[in-house]
Amino acid sequence: MLWVKSFHIVFIASWFAGLFYLPRIFVNLAMVDPASTAERARLLLMARKLMRFMTLLAVPALVLGLWLWLGYGIGRGPGNGWMHAKLAVVVALLGYHHACGRLLRQFERGASTRSHVWFRWFNEAPVLLMIVVVVLVVVKPF
């Protein structure tokens, strides 16, 4: 079980690195001068590659998490309300990941109308969600 847990943590940390950085690329894309096609193309290439990479990292993170939950029974049974809350946050993170993909497609079409300030706020969501997950897993408040 410790091997599964270790790799789960590694893949989660790696996935979060992408969730933290991709919206920062969006901030830069929102600030690019429309005449700077080379800079825009470079940022879009970085964003596409990062989106692909973080999706590949999310899959084993989720599979290993399900293995821990269903295979080893972690967080199951009475007194494990923290796990239900954690799973709700994981669903929110998957929604955030999906939203990043939609925003990237908007940038690719040149249809993004949001400001760099909006993307700076959007960038804060995974930080807050990570704090909630860590507190739920470590403290197990309910």
C-alpha positions in Angstrom: 0.0 0.0 0.0 2.8 2.4 0.7 4.1 2.1 -2.9 0.7 3.0 -4.2 0.4 5.9 -1.8 3.9 7.2 -2.7 3.2 7.1 -6.4 -0.2 8.7 -5.9 1.4 11.6 -4.1 4.0 12.0 -6.8 1.4 12.1 -9.6 -0.8 14.4 -7.6 2.1 16.8 -7.0 3.0 16.7 -10.7 -0.6 17.3 -11.8 -0.8 20.2 -9.5 2.3 21.7 -10.9 0.5 21.9 -14.3 -2.7 23.2 -12.7 -0.6 26.0 -11.1 1.4 26.9 -14.2 -1.0 26.6 -17.1 -3.2 29.6 -15.9 0.0 31.6 -15.6 0.5 31.0 -19.3 -3.0 32.2 -19.8 -2.2 35.4 -17.9 0.7 36.0 -20.3 -1.5 35.1 -23.3 -4.1 37.6 -22.2 -1.4 40.3 -22.0 0.2 39.6 -25.4 0.1 42.5 -27.9 -2.1 41.4 -30.8 0.7 42.3 -33.2 3.1 39.9 -31.5 2.2 36.7 -33.4 5.5 34.9 -32.5 5.1 35.4 -28.8 1.5 34.3 -28.9 2.4 31.2 -31.0 5.2 30.3 -28.5 2.8 30.7 -25.5 0.1 28.6 -27.2 2.6 25.9 -27.9 3.7 25.8 -24.3 0.1 25.7 -23.1 -0.8 22.9 -25.4 2.2 20.8 -24.4 1.5 21.5 -20.7 -2.2 20.6 -21.0 -1.3 17.3 -22.6 1.3 16.5 -20.0 -0.8 17.4 -17.0 -3.7 15.3 -18.4 -1.3 12.3 -18.7 -0.3 13.0 -15.0 -3.9 13.3 -13.8 -4.9 9.8 -15.1 -2.5 7.7 -12.9 -3.1 10.1 -10.0 -6.8 9.3 -10.2 -6.3 5.6 -10.8 -3.9 5.3 -7.8 -6.3 7.3 -5.6 -9.2 5.0 -6.6 -6.9 2.0 -5.8 -6.2 3.4 -2.3 -9.9 4.1 -1.7 -11.5 1.0 -3.2 -8.7 -1.5 -3.0 -7.3 -0.8 0.5 -10.4 0.8 2.0 -8.8 4.1 2.9 -11.5 6.5 3.9 -14.3 4.0 3.9 -16.6 3.2 6.8 -18.1 5.3 9.6 -16.2 8.4 10.6 -14.8 9.1 7.2 -16.8 12.1 6.1 -13.5 13.8 5.2 -13.2 11.4 2.3 -16.5 12.4 0.9 -15.4 16.1 1.1 -12.1 15.2 -0.5 -13.8 13.4 -3.4 -16.0 16.5 -3.9 -12.8 18.6 -4.1 -11.3 16.2 -6.6 -14.4 16.5 -8.7 -13.9 20.3 -8.5 -10.3 19.9 -9.6 -11.3 17.8 -12.6 -13.8 20.5 -13.5 -11.0 23.1 -13.2 -8.8 20.9 -15.4 -11.6 20.7 -18.0 -12.1 24.5 -17.8 -8.4 25.0 -18.5 -8.8 22.9 -21.7 -11.8 25.0 -22.7 -9.9 28.3 -22.1 -7.0 27.0 -24.1 -9.2 26.2 -27.0 -10.6 29.8 -26.8 -7.1 31.2 -26.9 -6.3 29.0 -30.0 -9.4 30.4 -31.8 -8.6 33.9 -30.7 -11.9 34.1 -28.9 -10.7 34.7 -25.4 -12.2 38.0 -24.0 -11.1 37.7 -20.4 -8.5 40.1 -19.0 -5.2 39.1 -17.5 -6.6 40.1 -14.1 -9.4 37.6 -14.4 -6.8 34.9 -15.2 -4.7 35.9 -12.2 -7.7 35.2 -10.0 -8.5 32.0 -11.9 -4.9 30.9 -11.1 -5.7 31.0 -7.4 -8.4 28.3 -7.4 -6.0 25.2 -7.4 -4.0 26.7 -4.5 -7.1 27.0 -2.4 -8.4 23.5 -3.4 -5.0 22.0 -2.6 -5.1 23.5 0.9 -8.5 22.1 1.4 -7.5 18.6 0.3 -4.3 18.6 2.4 -6.2 19.6 5.5 -8.9 17.0 4.9 -6.4 14.2 4.4 -4.1 15.1 7.3 -6.5 16.5 9.9 -9.5 14.4 9.0 -11.9 16.9 10.6 -15.0 14.8 10.3 
